[in-house]
């Protein structure tokens, strides 16, 4: 059974991951910011402009690495939950797998909320 402590820690962790992923992939990748140079390099490598002109979306790896806040937060949630609960997975696989999927979904949901608040109020 999932304990209340576990649930609260997971919600707080999901919120922290969402804030971090949004800040990394939306704010810090703008021109002149800290991560603008890897964004430019990956943009050229994955030919984002050529894909846009051809009517295609962003390259999936570009989205996962830097181009999409929800994708970045989902990846961060996937790997952070795995690392934090690696020792517990063998004890109750079903419960942790369900918690893992929910954790990723909640993190992406929080990221969407953060993005909409940021775009409406701050930006």
C-alpha positions in Angstrom: 0.0 0.0 0.0 1.2 3.5 -0.8 1.9 5.5 2.3 1.0 9.2 2.6 4.6 10.1 3.1 5.6 8.4 -0.2 2.7 10.2 -2.0 3.7 13.6 -0.7 7.4 13.2 -1.5 6.4 12.0 -5.0 4.2 15.1 -5.6 6.8 17.5 -4.3 9.5 15.7 -6.4 7.2 15.9 -9.5 6.7 19.7 -8.9 10.5 20.2 -8.5 11.2 18.2 -11.7 8.5 20.2 -13.6 10.0 23.5 -12.5 13.5 22.4 -13.4 12.5 21.0 -16.8 10.5 24.0 -17.7 13.3 26.4 -16.7 15.9 24.3 -18.6 14.0 23.8 -21.8 12.0 27.0 -22.1 13.8 29.8 -20.3 17.5 28.9 -20.3 17.5 28.0 -24.0 16.5 31.4 -25.3 19.2 33.4 -27.2 21.8 34.8 -24.8 20.9 32.5 -22.0 23.0 29.7 -20.4 21.9 26.8 -22.6 21.4 28.8 -25.9 24.5 27.3 -27.4 23.5 23.6 -27.1 20.1 24.5 -28.4 21.7 26.1 -31.5 24.0 23.1 -32.0 21.2 20.6 -31.7 18.9 22.8 -33.8 21.5 22.6 -36.6 22.3 18.9 -36.1 18.6 17.9 -36.2 17.8 20.3 -39.1 14.8 21.8 -37.2 14.3 24.6 -39.8 14.4 22.2 -42.7 11.9 19.9 -41.0 9.6 22.9 -40.3 9.7 24.0 -43.9 8.9 20.5 -45.0 5.8 20.5 -42.7 7.3 18.1 -40.2 7.5 18.6 -36.5 10.6 18.7 -34.4 12.9 15.7 -34.5 11.9 13.3 -31.6 15.3 13.3 -30.1 15.5 17.1 -30.3 12.2 17.3 -28.4 13.4 14.8 -25.8 16.7 16.6 -25.2 15.9 20.2 -25.2 13.0 21.3 -27.5 9.8 20.4 -25.5 9.2 21.1 -21.9 6.8 18.2 -21.4 9.1 15.8 -23.1 12.1 16.9 -21.0 10.1 16.7 -17.8 8.8 13.3 -18.7 12.3 12.0 -19.4 13.5 13.5 -16.1 10.6 12.0 -14.2 11.2 8.6 -15.8 14.9 8.4 -14.9 14.7 10.1 -11.5 11.9 7.8 -10.3 13.8 4.8 -11.5 17.0 5.9 -9.7 15.2 6.8 -6.5 13.1 3.6 -6.3 15.5 1.1 -7.9 15.9 -0.8 -4.6 12.1 -1.0 -4.1 11.0 -2.2 -7.5 11.7 -5.9 -6.9 9.6 -5.9 -3.8 6.3 -4.9 -5.4 6.7 -4.5 -9.2 3.0 -3.8 -9.9 2.6 -1.1 -7.3 5.8 0.7 -8.3 5.1 0.4 -12.0 1.7 2.0 -11.5 3.3 4.7 -9.3 6.0 5.2 -11.9 3.5 5.8 -14.7 1.4 8.1 -12.5 4.5 10.0 -11.4 5.5 10.7 -15.0 2.0 11.8 -15.9 1.7 14.1 -12.9 5.1 15.6 -13.7 4.0 16.3 -17.3 0.7 17.8 -16.0 2.6 20.1 -13.6 4.8 21.2 -16.4 1.8 22.1 -18.5 0.4 24.1 -15.6 3.7 25.9 -15.0 4.0 26.7 -18.7 0.5 28.2 -19.0 1.0 30.2 -15.8 4.4 31.5 -17.0 3.0 32.4 -20.5 -0.1 34.2 -19.1 1.5 36.0 -16.1 5.3 36.3 -16.5 6.1 36.3 -20.2 
